[in-house]
Every structure is written in C-alpha cells, then in structure tokens.
Amino acid sequence: MRVGLVCPYSFDSPGGVQNHVLGLAAYLRRHGHEPSILAPGELDDTDPLQSELRSSFTSAGSAIPVPYNGSVARVNFGPRSAARVRRWLRAGEFDLVHIHEPITPSVAILALWACEVPVVATFHTATPRSRTMQVAGGTMQSAVEKIDAGIAVSESARRVVVQHLGRDAVVVPNGFSHADFASVADLPGTEAKMSPWRGGERPRLTFLGRVDEPRKGLDVLLAALPTIRAQVPELDVVVAGQGSRRLPPGCSMPGAISNDERAALLAGTDVFVAPHLARESFGIVLLEAMAGGAAVVASDLPAFVDILSAGTAGTAGPSDRAGRDALLGSIFPAGDSEALASSVAGVLLRPDPTRTEAARSASRRYDWAVVGNEIVEVYRAAVSAGSPSVPGRLRPVTSRQGAG
C-alpha cells in the first residue's frame, strides 16, 4: 500500500510521537509498502534510521513552540502549511493516510480536512481534561467523522477518545525495536566481571526524559536521593535527556543522547526510574529499560501500570500486595518521593532476576514485528470498503459500551 503518515510535531525536537512515526515508516518499507512522511522540521541525517527514511520524508516547514499537554509542542499551521499539505496529498496518490494526533492544531488537522482517501488516526493523548479534545468533541465533528478507523496507543488514551469524541478506537500500543536494546544487553562484557552491578563497580540508577519539564518528575527523584543513598551510599545516578539543571553531587548529566547511547546506558543500568507525574499515554522508555535488562521503578500512572501488568492476568490488581508482587516492575504513588526511595532501595538491596527476565520477555510484545502487523491489519480493513465492521472504526459509543 501507498501510505501517507502525518506527524504534527517537528522532527527538529525528538519525541515519542516522532519516534513512533519513524519506526512505523521503517517497518512499512521493510514489508513492501510505500510510506511517505509529512511533518514539520527536518530529519537528522546523522541518525541511521532517519537517514534511511530521507527519501520518504517531506517537510511541512518550520515550526513554532506552543504549550500543549503539559509540555511544549513544536507545530506549524496556517495557509502556507495548508497548501503544502494539499500538494503532498495530491502527489502521494495514497491508498490511505494515517494521521497522528488528528485534531492537534497543526498539519494533522489540515491533512484531515483535506484528505479524500481512507483515514486511519492514532490518538496518543491520555489527558482527560484536554482542551483540544474538548473543543474537537463540540465543534469538529464533521472532521472527526472523516476518520475511518481509530487507534489509541493505550486504554488510557482510548478512554479520552470515548469521553470527548463519543467514539471508540482499537488499542494498538506504540512500537519499538526490541533487538536494539536486547542485543546490547546480551553482548559479552556488558555486565562488569567480578561485580554484582551491571554498570561497573557501583550500582547505577538511570532517569531518561526532558530534565526541565516538571511532569517528567525529576524533582521527585532528586528529593528521594538522600534516603536512597542512606541505604545504598555508593549509588551512581545518570540523568539523561534534553534540557539542563543543577544536580546534586554523585549525579552525571550527559544531556541528549543517541539511540545507540541510550541502549548502551540501559544495558548498564541496575534500576531505571520513571517518576512521571501526569499526562503519559504510554511508556516507551519503560519498554526500552525492560528490554535492556534493567529493573523498573515507575509511578502509578495508568499507562505505566498497564505496561507493567502485561502478562500478569489473574492478579488482584496493583493496589494490593498480591497485585504489586505480580507486576513486571515496582510502582509507587506519583509524586511520593519517600515511596520512590523505598521502591528503589528494595530493588537494589533485594534484586529479583526472575522478575527482570519476565519483563524482558514481556517487552517483546511491543516489537515492531507485532505492533506493525496489527497496524497494517487496521489499514487493510479501512481500505476495504470502509464497512462498519472495520476494526477500530470511530463508531458512536452506546450507553452499554461506556468508557470502561
């Protein structure tokens, strides 16, 4: 199939949606399809994956930063962008167009308005009070009804679609390349010889994320460090990601790192901490850490709990002891630094190799070999006549379906 992929966010600044679009495009190319990406910004030719997709990429122009979902989104919009979108759609002669975050005020909504072929839309937002979704539910129904099949990246994201748009979507998670992380973790010599720690002579705790974005929860982790170090004094802490800030002694901050550097860092990490506070629809960083063999400690956001609950059916739930023990990682109440400290110290002082290996195995479910195939099945159904039986079709939600 000829597939147009629309990303609303600029590739000049890395992010989860951008990475998902790149990974999906690569999967489609490797399986005989013809993907074409439209997004603001430019690709980075020093990155192997982006260089591979150079011929499939069309820039929608430069972007401007706007506050969105507790972060800053770099998007573009306006008459000039609309003209670029229309030219791209005409030139592409697509069998279908796959729009990510379709109601974002960006090239995404411009493509939805202009599109005349079947549309698949992926919803990444898991913010119940999203103003954009509220507006869309009230004033953009004609645009929403152009979507032939909807995908939500998590059950949390699906509930937002149901709540604000009154429609349903099939849940297909974000994908990643499991081998990029598992293979590094399996390299001989990755785990230091004569040491119980994966990264060398000292245990390593790793945080990955934008360090100057409050919702990523770095402040919660930093508040927990004195308590953790009282029990594990030799702890080495690595804080990697865009942005800068002052860190306490014993912490290193390499800044933004490449995909290969991230894989190598996680392969030498003993405990990966995701202390995020809110507005996370998925948790690809958790999956990368799990695939790399690091133990995971995460806040109890629904999207994180969903990932750490994979393969643990039959437990009583993460709110009780039995449910927590069955999870693939440790969870703590979001924002609670003392609970975070207790969880991290427990992981470091009482390692559980069986749980870590189970987490590595469970993370394979999110490999592109699985996720990409599920997305292609939605494509095929959307293209075949657009009947009401299309998986994920954005059909109205009945009172019996609800948002559960």
C-alpha positions as CSV (number, residue, x, y, z in Angstrom):
1,M,0.0,0.0,0.0
2,R,1.0,3.6,-0.5
3,V,0.6,5.1,3.0
4,G,0.8,8.7,3.9
5,L,2.0,9.3,7.5
6,V,1.3,12.7,9.1
7,C,3.1,13.7,12.3
8,P,2.0,17.0,13.8
9,Y,5.2,17.6,15.8
10,S,8.6,18.8,14.5
11,F,11.4,16.4,13.9
12,D,13.8,19.2,14.9
13,S,13.0,18.1,18.5
14,P,12.8,14.4,19.4
15,G,9.7,13.0,21.0
16,G,7.6,9.9,21.4
17,V,5.2,10.5,18.5
18,Q,8.0,11.3,16.1
19,N,9.9,8.2,17.1
20,H,6.7,6.1,16.6
21,V,6.1,7.5,13.1
22,L,9.8,6.8,12.2
23,G,9.6,3.3,13.5
24,L,6.3,2.6,11.7
25,A,7.6,4.0,8.4
26,A,10.7,1.8,8.6
27,Y,8.5,-1.3,9.3
28,L,6.3,-0.5,6.4
29,R,9.2,-0.1,4.0
30,R,10.8,-3.3,5.1
31,H,7.5,-5.2,4.5
32,G,6.9,-4.0,0.9
33,H,4.7,-0.9,1.5
34,E,5.5,2.7,0.4
35,P,5.3,5.1,3.3
36,S,5.6,8.8,3.0
37,I,6.0,11.1,6.0
38,L,4.8,14.7,6.3
39,A,5.9,16.6,9.3
40,P,7.4,20.0,10.4
41,G,11.1,20.3,10.7
42,E,13.9,18.2,9.1
43,L,15.3,14.8,9.6
44,D,18.7,14.3,11.2
45,D,20.9,12.5,8.6
46,T,23.4,11.5,11.3
47,D,20.8,9.2,12.8
48,P,20.8,5.9,10.8
49,L,17.0,5.4,10.9
50,Q,16.3,9.0,9.8
51,S,18.9,8.8,7.1
52,E,17.3,5.6,5.8
53,L,13.9,7.4,5.6
54,R,15.2,10.6,4.0
55,S,13.6,9.8,0.6
56,S,10.3,9.2,2.2
57,F,10.1,12.5,4.1
58,T,8.5,15.8,3.2
59,S,8.9,18.8,5.4
60,A,5.8,20.9,6.2
61,G,8.1,23.8,7.0
62,S,9.5,25.3,10.2
63,A,7.6,25.0,13.5
64,I,6.7,27.3,16.4
65,P,6.6,26.2,20.1
66,V,3.2,26.1,21.8
67,P,2.2,24.9,25.2
68,Y,0.5,21.5,24.9
69,N,-0.3,18.6,27.3
70,G,2.0,19.9,30.0
71,S,4.9,20.2,27.6
72,V,5.9,22.3,24.6
73,A,4.9,21.1,21.2
74,R,6.5,22.4,18.0
75,V,3.9,22.5,15.3
76,N,3.0,24.5,12.2
77,F,-0.3,25.8,10.9
78,G,-1.7,28.3,8.6
79,P,-2.4,28.9,4.9
80,R,1.1,28.1,3.7
81,S,1.1,24.9,5.6
82,A,-2.3,24.0,4.3
83,A,-1.1,24.5,0.7
84,R,1.9,22.2,1.4
85,V,-0.4,19.6,2.8
86,R,-2.7,19.7,-0.2
87,R,0.3,19.3,-2.6
88,W,1.7,16.4,-0.6
89,L,-1.7,14.6,-0.7
90,R,-2.0,15.1,-4.4
91,A,1.5,14.0,-5.2
92,G,1.3,11.0,-2.9
93,E,-1.7,9.3,-4.6
94,F,-2.1,7.3,-1.3
95,D,-4.2,4.3,-0.7
96,L,-4.8,5.7,2.8
97,V,-3.5,8.4,5.1
98,H,-2.5,7.7,8.7
99,I,-2.7,10.8,10.8
100,H,-1.2,11.0,14.3
101,E,-3.0,13.3,16.9
102,P,-5.5,14.2,14.2
103,I,-7.2,17.1,16.0
104,T,-3.9,18.8,17.0
105,P,-3.9,22.4,15.6
106,S,-1.1,21.5,13.1
107,V,-0.6,19.8,9.8
108,A,-2.5,16.9,11.3
109,I,-5.9,18.6,11.3
110,L,-5.0,20.3,8.0
111,A,-4.5,16.8,6.5
112,L,-7.7,15.5,7.9
113,W,-9.7,18.4,6.4
114,A,-8.1,18.0,3.0
115,C,-7.9,14.2,2.8
116,E,-10.1,12.4,0.2
117,V,-8.9,8.8,0.8
118,P,-9.5,6.5,3.8
119,V,-8.1,7.9,7.0
120,V,-6.6,6.0,10.0
121,A,-6.0,8.1,13.0
122,T,-3.8,7.4,16.1
123,F,-4.6,9.1,19.4
124,H,-1.7,9.5,21.7
125,T,-3.1,11.8,24.3
126,A,-4.3,10.5,27.7
127,T,-5.3,13.7,29.3
128,P,-9.0,13.6,30.4
129,R,-9.1,17.5,30.6
130,S,-7.5,18.0,27.2
131,R,-8.9,21.3,25.9
132,T,-8.1,20.3,22.3
133,M,-10.2,17.1,22.7
134,Q,-13.0,19.0,24.4
135,V,-13.1,21.5,21.5
136,A,-13.0,18.7,18.9
137,G,-15.9,16.9,20.6
138,G,-18.0,20.0,20.3
139,T,-17.1,21.8,17.1
140,M,-15.2,19.5,14.8
141,Q,-17.5,16.5,14.5
142,S,-17.5,16.8,10.7
143,A,-13.7,16.4,10.7
144,V,-13.8,13.5,13.2
145,E,-16.4,11.7,11.1
146,K,-13.8,11.6,8.2
147,I,-11.8,9.1,10.3
148,D,-12.5,5.6,9.0
149,A,-10.5,3.8,11.7
150,G,-9.2,5.0,15.1
151,I,-6.2,3.7,17.1
152,A,-5.5,4.6,20.7
153,V,-2.0,3.8,22.0
154,S,-3.3,2.7,25.4
155,E,-6.5,2.1,27.2
156,S,-6.0,5.5,28.9
157,A,-5.9,7.2,25.5
158,R,-8.9,5.2,24.3
159,R,-10.9,6.5,27.3
160,V,-10.1,10.1,26.4
161,V,-11.4,9.4,22.8
162,V,-14.6,7.9,24.2
163,Q,-15.1,10.7,26.7
164,H,-14.6,13.7,24.4
165,L,-15.4,12.4,20.9
166,G,-18.1,9.9,21.8
167,R,-16.4,7.4,19.5
168,D,-14.4,4.2,20.0
169,A,-10.9,3.1,18.9
170,V,-9.0,-0.1,18.9
171,V,-5.9,-0.2,21.3
172,V,-2.6,-0.8,19.5
173,P,0.4,0.2,21.5
174,N,3.4,2.2,20.4
175,G,6.1,0.0,18.9
176,F,9.9,-0.2,19.3
177,S,12.8,-2.2,18.1
178,H,13.3,-4.8,20.8
179,A,16.5,-6.1,19.3
180,D,18.2,-2.7,19.5
181,F,18.1,-3.0,23.3
182,A,18.1,-6.7,24.0
183,S,21.1,-7.3,21.7
184,V,23.2,-4.7,23.6
185,A,22.3,-6.2,26.9
186,D,23.4,-9.6,25.7
187,L,26.8,-8.5,24.5
188,P,29.7,-10.3,26.3
189,G,31.2,-8.0,28.9
190,T,28.2,-5.8,29.2
191,E,27.8,-6.7,32.8
192,A,31.0,-5.9,34.7
193,K,33.0,-9.0,35.7
194,M,33.5,-9.7,39.5
195,S,30.8,-7.1,40.3
196,P,27.2,-7.6,41.2
197,W,26.3,-4.4,39.4
198,R,25.6,-4.2,35.6
199,G,27.4,-0.9,35.0
200,G,30.6,-1.4,36.9
201,E,31.8,-1.3,40.5
202,R,28.8,0.8,41.6
203,P,25.0,0.3,41.2
204,R,23.6,2.6,38.6
205,L,20.2,4.4,38.7
206,T,19.1,6.0,35.4
207,F,16.5,8.6,34.5
208,L,15.6,9.4,30.9
209,G,13.5,12.4,29.9
210,R,13.4,16.1,29.4
211,V,15.0,17.3,32.6
212,D,13.4,20.7,32.7
213,E,9.8,19.5,32.2
214,P,8.1,19.3,35.6
215,R,5.7,16.5,34.6
216,K,8.6,14.1,34.0
217,G,9.1,14.1,37.8
218,L,12.8,14.6,38.1
219,D,12.2,16.7,41.2
220,V,10.5,13.7,42.9
221,L,13.6,11.5,42.2
222,L,16.0,14.1,43.4
223,A,14.1,14.5,46.6
224,A,14.3,10.8,47.1
225,L,18.1,10.5,46.6
226,P,19.2,11.3,50.2
227,T,17.0,8.5,51.5
228,I,18.2,6.1,48.8
229,R,21.8,6.9,49.4
230,A,21.4,6.4,53.2
231,Q,20.9,2.7,52.3
232,V,22.9,2.4,49.1
233,P,25.7,5.0,49.6
234,E,27.8,4.1,46.5
235,L,24.9,4.8,44.1
236,D,25.7,6.2,40.7
237,V,22.9,8.4,39.2
238,V,22.6,9.2,35.5
239,V,20.1,11.8,34.4
240,A,19.9,11.8,30.6
241,G,17.8,13.9,28.3
242,Q,17.2,17.4,26.8
243,G,17.5,20.5,29.0
244,S,19.8,21.4,31.8
245,R,19.6,22.0,35.6
246,R,21.8,21.8,38.6
247,L,22.1,18.3,40.1
248,P,23.4,17.1,43.5
249,P,26.9,15.5,43.8
250,G,27.1,12.0,42.6
251,C,24.9,12.6,39.6
252,S,26.0,12.8,36.0
253,M,24.0,14.5,33.2
254,P,25.2,13.6,29.6
255,G,22.4,15.6,28.0
256,A,20.5,14.4,24.9
257,I,21.8,11.0,23.8
258,S,21.5,9.0,20.6
259,N,19.5,5.8,20.3
260,D,22.7,3.7,20.5
261,E,23.9,5.6,23.5
262,R,20.5,5.1,25.2
263,A,20.6,1.4,24.6
264,A,24.2,1.1,26.0
265,L,23.2,3.2,29.0
266,L,20.2,1.0,29.8
267,A,22.3,-2.2,29.3
268,G,24.5,-1.0,32.2
269,T,21.6,0.2,34.4
270,D,20.6,-1.6,37.6
271,V,17.4,0.3,38.2
272,F,15.5,2.6,35.8
273,V,13.2,5.1,37.4
274,A,10.2,6.7,35.7
275,P,8.9,9.2,38.3
276,H,6.5,11.0,35.9
277,L,3.6,12.9,37.4
278,A,0.9,13.1,34.8
279,R,-0.3,13.1,31.1
280,E,1.5,10.0,29.9
281,S,-0.4,7.9,27.4
282,F,2.2,5.3,27.1
283,G,5.7,4.4,28.4
284,I,8.1,3.5,25.7
285,V,11.1,4.3,28.0
286,L,9.8,1.6,30.3
287,L,9.9,-0.9,27.5
288,E,13.4,0.1,26.4
289,A,14.6,-0.4,30.0
290,M,12.8,-3.7,30.3
291,A,14.3,-5.0,27.0
292,G,17.7,-3.8,28.1
293,G,17.5,-5.9,31.3
294,A,17.2,-3.1,33.9
295,A,14.8,-3.4,36.8
296,V,12.0,-0.8,36.5
297,V,10.6,1.5,39.2
298,A,7.7,3.7,38.0
299,S,5.0,6.0,39.3
300,D,1.5,4.5,39.3
301,L,0.2,6.3,36.2
302,P,-2.4,4.1,34.4
303,A,-0.3,3.8,31.2
304,F,2.7,2.6,33.2
305,V,0.7,0.2,35.3
306,D,-0.8,-1.2,32.1
307,I,2.7,-2.0,30.7
308,L,4.0,-3.4,34.0
309,S,0.8,-5.6,34.3
310,A,1.3,-7.2,30.9
311,G,1.3,-11.0,31.2
312,T,0.1,-10.8,34.9
313,A,-3.5,-11.7,34.4
314,G,-5.3,-13.1,37.4
315,T,-3.7,-10.9,39.9
316,A,-5.8,-8.8,42.3
317,G,-4.5,-5.5,40.9
318,P,-1.6,-3.2,41.6
319,S,-3.4,-1.6,44.6
320,D,-2.9,-4.6,46.8
321,R,0.2,-6.6,47.8
322,A,-0.6,-9.6,45.6
323,G,-1.0,-7.4,42.5
324,R,2.1,-5.4,43.2
325,D,4.2,-8.6,43.6
326,A,3.0,-9.9,40.2
327,L,3.9,-6.7,38.3
328,L,6.9,-6.7,36.0
329,G,8.4,-3.8,37.9
330,S,7.8,-1.8,41.1
331,I,5.3,1.0,41.3
332,F,4.8,3.9,43.8
333,P,2.3,6.7,44.2
334,A,3.1,9.5,41.7
335,G,4.8,12.4,43.5
336,D,5.7,10.4,46.6
337,S,9.4,10.7,47.0
338,E,9.6,8.5,50.1
339,A,7.7,5.7,48.4
340,L,10.0,6.1,45.4
341,A,13.1,5.8,47.7
342,S,11.7,2.7,49.4
343,S,11.0,1.0,46.0
344,V,14.4,1.8,44.6
345,A,16.2,0.6,47.7
346,G,14.2,-2.6,47.7
347,V,15.1,-3.3,44.1
348,L,18.9,-2.6,44.7
349,L,19.1,-4.5,48.0
350,R,16.9,-7.4,47.0
351,P,17.3,-8.0,43.2
352,D,14.8,-10.2,41.5
353,P,16.3,-11.7,38.4
354,T,13.2,-13.8,37.7
355,R,11.1,-10.6,37.5
356,T,13.6,-8.8,35.4
357,E,13.8,-11.7,32.9
358,A,10.0,-11.8,32.8
359,A,9.9,-8.1,32.0
360,R,12.4,-8.6,29.1
361,S,10.3,-11.3,27.7
362,A,7.1,-9.3,28.0
363,S,8.6,-6.3,26.2
364,R,8.8,-8.4,23.0
365,R,5.0,-7.9,22.6
366,Y,5.7,-4.3,21.7
367,D,8.3,-5.0,19.0
368,W,7.5,-3.7,15.5
369,A,7.1,-7.2,14.2
370,V,4.0,-7.5,16.3
371,V,2.7,-3.9,16.5
372,G,3.4,-3.1,12.9
373,N,1.4,-6.1,11.7
374,E,-1.5,-5.0,13.9
375,I,-1.5,-1.5,12.4
376,V,-1.3,-3.0,8.8
377,E,-4.4,-5.1,9.6
378,V,-6.3,-1.9,10.5
379,Y,-5.1,-0.4,7.2
380,R,-6.4,-3.3,5.2
381,A,-9.7,-3.2,6.9
382,A,-10.1,0.6,6.4
383,V,-9.2,0.4,2.7
384,S,-11.6,-2.5,2.1
385,A,-14.9,-0.6,1.6
386,G,-14.9,1.2,4.9
387,S,-17.7,-1.0,6.3
388,P,-19.0,-0.7,9.9
389,S,-17.0,-3.9,10.7
390,V,-13.7,-2.1,10.3
391,P,-11.6,-2.8,13.5
392,G,-11.2,0.4,15.4
393,R,-13.8,2.3,13.3
394,L,-14.7,5.5,15.1
395,R,-18.3,4.5,15.6
396,P,-20.5,6.2,18.2
397,V,-20.3,4.7,21.7
398,T,-23.5,3.3,23.1
399,S,-24.6,3.6,26.7
400,R,-23.7,-0.1,27.2
401,Q,-20.1,0.4,25.9
402,G,-19.3,3.3,28.1
403,A,-15.7,4.4,28.7
404,G,-14.6,1.4,30.7
